[in-house]
Amino acid sequence: MAASVGNYDYIVDWEFQTDGLIRIKVSASGMLMVKGTTYENMNQVPEEEDLYGTLITENVIGVVHDHYVNFYLDMDVDGSNNSFVNVHLVKQETNEGESPRKSYLKVKKQVAKTEKDAQIKLKLYDPSEFHVVNPSRINSIGNPSGYRIVPGGTAASLLDLHDPPQMRAAFTNNQIWVTPYNRSEQWAAGLLACQSKGDDTLAKWTENDRPIENRDIVLWYTLGFHHVPCQEDYPIMPTVSASFDLKPVNFFKKNPILRAAPYSKDDFLPLRSQASA
């Protein structure tokens, strides 16, 4: 899908792989957001002056800004009643003399009971996996059927929470949200985002802290870009991309591509030649 929004073009690709993985990729290109200036060279700019962007050509400043795309994901993994699980990785230190190792990784799983339990800010040094599972569909090994969201490129807004643009786009306060399915709740920034005061948004709905365990739930993921313009972005910006994945977790009994049929008979030829040799 391609959409022109203002001065930018956004391309959204959904890639369905044979191992069950779904990759969602967002690409952005178009004409840069700019403003005029009297400056023609950086040596004319007083040291104390902030341009709020980059002088990208004579008399033109490319303004610093962000891009955010929110995805509404009605998962329904093996049925409509699902749960959101935070699979938290922690460091476990060993006791003195117990082992040559000083530490190892340990997993703690926490099932989100309510909406606020599932509001996630991604942290590099406090890692987790995020699973959507069907607790009533247990496989032969004893694990619930599930899919996990694998965050990719994203950004966090630095604006004040009470800044009008941030109130309208409060879905950027977290990278992941989970809500109970509600047909009237479809747009993370409300139906009329440009006229909104922030009173019909994902952030407002979740203030009710509704139950989400073993229910029909919606997972919301926010993908984002910080954009500090450079001269190469002018006048038409080269495409920049970011993506995230939905990956099966105990959804299949084993790797589903092990017995996948070849695309054509020719796919067998290298193997036959090698076997004959």
C-alpha positions as CSV (number, residue, x, y, z in Angstrom):
1,M,0.0,0.0,0.0
2,A,1.2,3.5,-0.8
3,A,-0.3,6.6,0.8
4,S,0.5,10.3,0.2
5,V,0.1,12.2,3.4
6,G,1.0,15.9,3.1
7,N,4.5,16.2,1.6
8,Y,5.5,12.6,2.2
9,D,4.8,9.3,0.6
10,Y,4.5,6.2,2.8
11,I,4.8,2.6,1.5
12,V,3.6,-0.2,3.7
13,D,4.6,-3.8,2.8
14,W,3.2,-6.9,4.4
15,E,5.5,-9.9,3.7
16,F,4.1,-13.4,4.5
17,Q,6.9,-16.0,4.8
18,T,6.7,-19.8,4.6
19,D,7.9,-20.2,8.2
20,G,4.8,-18.4,9.4
21,L,6.6,-15.1,10.0
22,I,4.8,-11.9,9.0
23,R,7.1,-8.9,8.3
24,I,5.6,-5.4,8.2
25,K,7.8,-2.7,6.6
26,V,7.2,1.0,6.4
27,S,9.2,3.2,3.9
28,A,9.0,7.0,3.7
29,S,10.1,9.3,0.9
30,G,8.9,12.6,-0.6
31,M,9.5,16.3,-0.3
32,L,11.3,17.5,2.8
33,M,9.5,19.8,5.3
34,V,11.4,23.1,5.0
35,K,11.3,26.8,6.0
36,G,12.9,29.8,4.6
37,T,15.9,31.7,6.1
38,T,18.1,34.7,5.2
39,Y,21.2,32.5,5.8
40,E,23.0,31.2,2.8
41,N,26.0,29.6,4.6
42,M,26.5,28.2,8.1
43,N,29.2,30.8,8.8
44,Q,26.5,33.4,8.8
45,V,24.6,31.8,11.7
46,P,25.4,33.2,15.2
47,E,26.7,30.6,17.5
48,E,23.9,31.0,20.0
49,E,21.1,30.7,17.4
50,D,19.2,27.5,17.1
51,L,17.9,26.8,13.6
52,Y,15.6,24.0,14.7
53,G,16.9,22.1,11.7
54,T,19.7,21.9,9.2
55,L,20.7,24.5,6.5
56,I,20.4,22.2,3.5
57,T,20.8,24.7,0.7
58,E,20.9,28.5,0.4
59,N,18.0,30.1,2.3
60,V,16.4,26.8,3.1
61,I,16.3,25.0,6.5
62,G,15.1,21.3,6.8
63,V,13.1,21.2,10.0
64,V,13.8,18.5,12.7
65,H,10.7,16.3,13.0
66,D,9.3,12.8,13.8
67,H,7.3,10.3,11.8
68,Y,5.0,7.7,13.6
69,V,2.9,5.0,12.2
70,N,0.6,3.0,14.5
71,F,-0.6,-0.5,13.7
72,Y,-3.9,-1.9,14.9
73,L,-3.4,-5.6,15.2
74,D,-6.4,-7.7,16.1
75,M,-4.4,-10.9,16.7
76,D,-7.0,-13.7,17.3
77,V,-4.3,-16.4,17.7
78,D,-6.1,-19.8,17.3
79,G,-9.3,-18.1,18.5
80,S,-10.5,-14.8,19.8
81,N,-9.6,-15.2,23.5
82,N,-6.0,-14.3,23.9
83,S,-3.6,-13.1,26.6
84,F,-0.6,-10.7,26.4
85,V,2.6,-12.1,28.1
86,N,5.7,-10.1,29.0
87,V,8.6,-12.6,28.7
88,H,11.2,-10.7,30.7
89,L,14.9,-11.5,30.5
90,V,16.8,-10.9,33.7
91,K,20.4,-11.5,34.9
92,Q,20.8,-14.1,37.6
93,E,24.1,-14.0,39.4
94,T,25.7,-17.2,40.7
95,N,26.9,-17.7,44.3
96,E,30.6,-17.6,45.0
97,G,32.1,-21.1,44.3
98,E,28.9,-22.3,42.7
99,S,30.1,-22.1,39.1
100,P,33.0,-20.7,37.0
101,R,30.2,-18.6,35.5
102,K,29.4,-15.3,37.2
103,S,25.9,-14.9,35.8
104,Y,23.3,-16.3,33.4
105,L,20.0,-15.4,31.8
106,K,16.7,-16.2,33.4
107,V,13.1,-15.8,32.1
108,K,10.2,-14.4,34.1
109,K,6.8,-14.5,32.4
110,Q,4.1,-12.1,33.4
111,V,0.6,-12.3,32.0
112,A,-1.0,-8.8,31.7
113,K,-4.2,-8.6,33.7
114,T,-5.3,-5.1,32.7
115,E,-4.4,-2.5,30.0
116,K,-1.9,-0.7,32.1
117,D,0.1,-3.9,32.6
118,A,0.6,-4.1,28.9
119,Q,1.8,-0.5,28.2
120,I,5.4,-1.1,27.1
121,K,8.3,1.3,26.7
122,L,11.1,-0.5,24.9
123,K,14.4,-0.6,26.8
124,L,17.7,-2.0,25.4
125,Y,19.1,-3.0,28.8
126,D,15.9,-4.3,30.2
127,P,14.8,-6.7,27.5
128,S,11.6,-8.7,27.0
129,E,9.8,-10.6,24.4
130,F,6.1,-9.9,24.0
131,H,3.8,-12.8,23.2
132,V,0.1,-13.0,22.4
133,V,-1.0,-16.5,23.3
134,N,-4.2,-18.5,23.4
135,P,-4.2,-20.0,27.0
136,S,-6.9,-22.6,26.0
137,R,-4.9,-24.0,23.0
138,I,-2.1,-26.0,24.6
139,N,0.0,-28.1,22.3
140,S,1.3,-31.7,22.9
141,I,4.5,-30.3,24.7
142,G,2.4,-28.2,27.0
143,N,3.0,-24.7,25.6
144,P,0.2,-22.3,24.6
145,S,-0.1,-21.5,21.0
146,G,1.2,-18.0,20.3
147,Y,2.7,-15.3,18.2
148,R,5.2,-12.6,19.3
149,I,5.8,-9.1,18.2
150,V,9.4,-8.4,17.4
151,P,10.0,-4.7,17.5
152,G,12.3,-3.2,14.9
153,G,13.1,0.4,14.1
154,T,11.1,2.8,16.3
155,A,11.4,6.1,18.1
156,A,10.1,7.6,21.3
157,S,8.6,11.1,21.3
158,L,10.6,13.7,23.3
159,L,7.8,16.3,23.5
160,D,6.2,17.3,26.8
161,L,3.1,15.2,27.5
162,H,0.9,18.3,27.7
163,D,2.2,19.8,24.4
164,P,-0.9,19.9,22.1
165,P,0.7,17.8,19.3
166,Q,1.7,15.2,21.9
167,M,-1.8,15.1,23.4
168,R,-3.2,14.4,20.0
169,A,-0.5,11.7,19.3
170,A,-0.4,10.3,22.8
171,F,-0.2,6.8,21.3
172,T,3.5,7.5,21.0
173,N,3.9,7.6,24.8
174,N,4.4,3.8,24.6
175,Q,5.6,1.6,21.8
176,I,3.1,-1.2,22.7
177,W,-0.4,-1.1,24.0
178,V,-3.1,-3.7,24.5
179,T,-6.8,-3.1,24.7
180,P,-10.0,-5.2,24.8
181,Y,-11.6,-5.3,21.4
182,N,-14.1,-2.5,20.9
183,R,-15.5,-1.8,17.5
184,S,-15.6,2.0,18.2
185,E,-11.9,2.1,19.0
186,Q,-10.1,2.0,15.7
187,W,-7.9,5.0,15.4
188,A,-5.0,5.5,17.9
189,A,-5.1,9.3,17.5
190,G,-8.9,9.5,17.3
191,L,-11.2,9.9,14.3
192,L,-10.2,13.6,13.6
193,A,-6.6,13.8,14.7
194,C,-5.8,17.3,13.4
195,Q,-8.8,18.8,15.3
196,S,-8.4,16.6,18.4
197,K,-7.7,17.8,21.9
198,G,-6.5,14.3,22.9
199,D,-9.9,13.2,24.4
200,D,-10.6,10.5,21.9
201,T,-7.3,8.6,21.7
202,L,-5.7,5.3,22.7
203,A,-4.2,6.9,25.8
204,K,-7.6,8.0,27.0
205,W,-9.3,4.7,26.4
206,T,-6.6,2.8,28.4
207,E,-7.1,5.1,31.4
208,N,-10.1,2.8,32.2
209,D,-7.5,0.0,32.8
210,R,-9.9,-2.7,31.5
211,P,-9.3,-6.4,31.9
212,I,-7.4,-8.0,29.0
213,E,-6.5,-11.5,30.2
214,N,-8.0,-14.3,28.1
215,R,-10.2,-11.9,26.1
216,D,-10.6,-10.7,22.6
217,I,-7.7,-8.2,22.5
218,V,-6.1,-5.7,20.2
219,L,-2.4,-5.1,20.1
220,W,-1.2,-1.6,19.0
221,Y,2.4,-1.1,17.9
222,T,3.9,2.2,17.1
223,L,6.8,2.4,14.6
224,G,8.7,5.6,14.3
225,F,11.5,7.7,12.8
226,H,13.4,10.6,14.2
227,H,14.4,12.8,11.2
228,V,17.3,15.2,11.4
229,P,17.5,16.5,7.8
230,C,20.7,16.6,5.8
231,Q,21.7,17.9,2.4
232,E,21.1,14.6,0.7
233,D,17.4,14.8,1.7
234,Y,16.8,17.8,-0.5
235,P,14.8,18.3,-2.7
236,I,13.5,14.7,-2.8
237,M,14.4,12.5,0.2
238,P,15.9,9.1,-0.5
239,T,13.6,6.3,0.9
240,V,14.2,5.4,4.6
241,S,12.7,2.2,6.0
242,A,11.9,0.4,9.3
243,S,10.1,-2.8,10.0
244,F,8.8,-5.2,12.7
245,D,7.8,-8.8,12.7
246,L,5.0,-11.0,13.9
247,K,6.7,-14.4,14.6
248,P,5.1,-17.7,15.6
249,V,5.9,-19.0,19.1
250,N,4.9,-22.6,19.8
251,F,2.3,-22.1,17.1
252,F,3.7,-25.0,15.0
253,K,4.8,-28.4,16.3
254,K,8.2,-27.8,14.6
255,N,9.8,-25.7,11.9
256,P,7.0,-25.6,9.2
257,I,9.4,-25.3,6.2
258,L,11.2,-28.5,6.8
259,R,8.8,-30.4,4.5
260,A,7.8,-27.5,2.4
261,A,7.2,-28.3,-1.3
262,P,9.7,-26.8,-3.8
263,Y,8.5,-23.9,-5.9
264,S,9.3,-25.9,-9.1
265,K,10.9,-29.1,-10.2
266,D,14.0,-27.2,-11.0
267,D,14.6,-26.7,-7.3
268,F,15.5,-30.4,-7.1
269,L,18.1,-30.3,-9.8
270,P,21.2,-29.1,-7.8
271,L,20.4,-31.8,-5.1
272,R,20.1,-34.5,-7.8
273,S,23.3,-33.5,-9.4
274,Q,25.1,-33.5,-6.1
275,A,23.7,-36.9,-5.2
276,S,24.7,-38.4,-8.5
277,A,28.3,-37.1,-8.1
